[in-house]
Amino acid sequence: SVEMIEAIGKSQFQTFWNRCGELLRPGGRLALQSITIQDHRFEATSREVDFIKRYIFPGSCIPSVSALLSAAAESSDLRLVHLEEIGSHYVRTLAEWRENVHAQVDQVKALGLDDAFLRMWDFYLCYCEGGFAERTIGDAQLIMERPGAKTDPLLARLCSRKPSSTFFLHGLTFRSYQSVCPIPKSARPPAELNEFQPNSFFNFPYLFI
């Protein structure tokens, strides 16, 4: 589920998770991506009608991570096993979208959209870019799992331990280890995405833990 849950409303979070749990077999996993808001802002913003709700996304409700997990715990046996926060990438994404709109104004107007729409859309993209830049909003990728899973943790298949040094103290041998997580080529995005996301984890051939 990719950025769909924002459309269903706070009152249906539990229904959503309950149905997901019913559809998954024991040990099954699901992946969900959602724009999120800071936990301490969720209750207030869920009751407010801001610029986005009035002009761009009527009826939407941006969840917080804790709101999603609380709803899942109350309505299903799903549990969180992995989370990635990718909101910082959206700062560059939104800037690029805005530049693309400015570069194709004539094509936009050919669709029958006027200057008022263009100003609104420009503000919308700037508004969201600022929210991601300030970390007021984020974008979370969650992997949820039903009981009974036999799969390894996500990083277990990538990581191996290598001895990095050995030393002796009071007749005992101590050996320190360094976990090295090579990223397989199949998991790396195309080169153009590396350029687009300069802070991406995938720019580095190894992750040292």
C-alpha positions in Angstrom: 0.0 0.0 0.0 1.7 3.2 -1.2 0.4 6.5 0.2 -3.2 5.3 0.2 -3.9 5.3 3.9 -3.9 9.1 4.0 -7.2 9.0 2.1 -9.3 6.8 4.3 -9.6 9.0 7.4 -8.6 8.4 11.1 -11.8 6.6 11.9 -11.0 3.8 9.5 -7.4 3.1 10.5 -8.4 0.1 12.7 -10.7 -1.2 9.9 -7.8 -1.0 7.5 -5.4 -3.0 9.7 -8.0 -5.5 10.7 -8.7 -6.3 7.1 -5.0 -6.5 6.3 -4.6 -9.0 9.1 -7.5 -11.1 7.8 -6.1 -11.2 4.3 -2.6 -12.2 5.4 -1.7 -15.8 6.1 0.1 -16.6 9.5 3.6 -15.2 9.2 2.7 -13.0 6.3 4.1 -9.6 5.7 2.9 -6.4 4.2 4.6 -3.2 3.2 3.0 0.2 3.7 4.3 3.7 2.7 2.6 6.8 4.1 3.3 10.4 4.5 3.3 11.0 8.2 3.1 13.9 10.6 5.0 14.3 13.9 3.4 12.3 16.7 2.7 15.2 19.0 0.9 17.1 16.2 -1.4 14.3 15.0 -4.4 14.8 17.2 -4.7 18.5 16.6 -4.1 18.3 12.8 -6.5 15.4 12.4 -9.3 17.8 13.5 -8.1 20.9 11.5 -8.8 21.9 7.9 -5.6 23.4 6.5 -4.6 24.5 3.0 -4.0 20.9 1.8 -7.4 19.6 3.0 -9.2 22.6 1.6 -7.7 22.9 -1.8 -5.6 19.8 -2.7 -6.7 16.7 -0.8 -10.2 17.1 0.7 -11.0 14.6 3.4 -7.5 13.5 3.9 -5.8 12.6 7.2 -2.1 12.5 7.5 -1.3 9.9 10.2 1.6 9.8 12.6 3.6 6.6 13.0 2.3 6.1 16.5 -1.3 6.5 15.4 -0.8 3.8 12.7 0.9 1.4 15.1 -1.7 2.0 17.9 -4.5 1.3 15.4 -2.7 -1.8 14.2 -2.2 -3.1 17.8 -5.8 -2.5 18.7 -7.4 -4.1 15.7 -5.0 -6.9 14.5 -2.1 -9.1 15.5 0.2 -7.3 13.1 3.5 -6.0 14.5 6.1 -3.7 13.1 9.4 -5.5 12.1 11.0 -2.7 10.0 10.7 1.0 9.3 12.5 3.3 6.9 12.0 7.1 7.0 12.5 8.5 3.5 11.0 12.0 4.0 14.3 13.9 3.5 14.4 12.7 -0.2 11.1 14.5 -0.8 12.7 17.9 -0.4 14.6 17.4 -3.6 11.7 15.6 -5.2 9.3 18.5 -4.7 11.8 21.1 -5.8 12.3 19.1 -9.1 8.5 18.8 -9.6 8.1 22.5 -9.2 10.9 23.3 -11.7 9.3 20.9 -14.1 6.0 22.7 -13.8 7.6 26.1 -14.4 9.4 24.7 -17.4 6.2 23.5 -19.0 3.7 26.3 -18.2 2.4 26.5 -21.8 1.6 22.8 -21.7 -0.2 23.2 -18.4 -2.3 26.1 -19.7 -3.1 24.0 -22.8 -4.9 21.7 -20.5 -7.3 24.6 -19.6 -5.6 25.4 -16.3 -5.3 29.1 -15.5 -2.8 31.3 -13.6 -4.8 30.9 -10.4 -4.3 27.2 -10.6 -0.6 27.5 -11.3 -0.1 29.8 -8.3 -2.0 27.4 -6.1 0.0 24.4 -7.3 3.3 26.3 -6.9 2.3 27.1 -3.3 1.3 23.5 -2.7 4.7 22.2 -3.9 6.6 24.8 -1.8 4.4 24.2 1.2 5.2 20.4 1.1 8.9 21.0 0.4 9.1 23.1 3.5 7.3 20.6 5.6 9.7 17.8 4.6 12.7 20.1 5.0 11.7 21.0 8.6 10.7 17.4 9.4 7.2 18.4 10.3 6.1 15.8 7.9 7.9 12.6 6.8 7.4 9.6 4.7 7.6 6.2 6.4 7.9 2.8 4.9 6.7 0.2 7.4 6.9 -3.6 7.2 4.3 -5.3 9.3 4.2 -9.0 10.1 1.7 -11.5 11.4 2.7 -14.1 14.1 4.3 -17.3 12.8 6.9 -15.7 10.5 10.0 -17.9 10.0 11.9 -15.3 7.9 15.2 -13.7 8.9 15.4 -10.0 9.8 15.8 -7.9 6.7 19.4 -7.1 7.2 20.5 -10.6 8.3 20.9 -11.8 4.7 23.2 -8.8 3.9 25.4 -8.8 6.9 28.4 -10.9 7.8 30.9 -10.5 10.6 34.6 -10.2 9.9 37.3 -10.2 12.5 39.0 -6.8 12.5 41.6 -7.1 15.3 42.9 -9.5 17.9 44.6 -8.5 21.2 45.7 -10.3 24.4 45.1 -9.2 27.9 46.0 -11.0 31.1 46.4 -14.3 29.3 43.0 -14.1 27.5 42.5 -13.6 23.8 40.0 -11.0 22.6 38.8 -10.6 19.1 36.7 -7.7 17.9 34.4 -8.0 14.9 33.1 -5.6 12.4 29.8 -6.2 10.7 30.0 -5.4 7.0 26.8 -5.2 5.0 27.5 -5.2 1.2 24.6 -4.0 -0.9 24.0 -6.5 -3.7 23.8 -4.9 -7.2 20.3 -6.1 -7.6 19.2 -3.9 -4.7 20.8 -0.8 -6.0 18.8 1.8 -7.9 19.8 3.0 -11.3 22.7 5.5 -11.5 20.3 8.4 -12.2 18.5 7.8 -8.9 21.8 7.9 -7.1 22.4 11.3 -8.6 18.9 12.4 -7.7 19.2 11.2 -4.1 22.7 12.4 -3.0 22.2 11.3 0.6 20.9 7.9 -0.3 22.1 4.8 1.6 22.7 3.2 -1.8 25.5 5.6 -2.7 27.9 3.6 -0.5 29.1 0.1 -1.3 29.2 -0.9 2.4 27.4 -0.2 5.6 29.5 -0.5 8.7 27.8 -1.2 11.9 
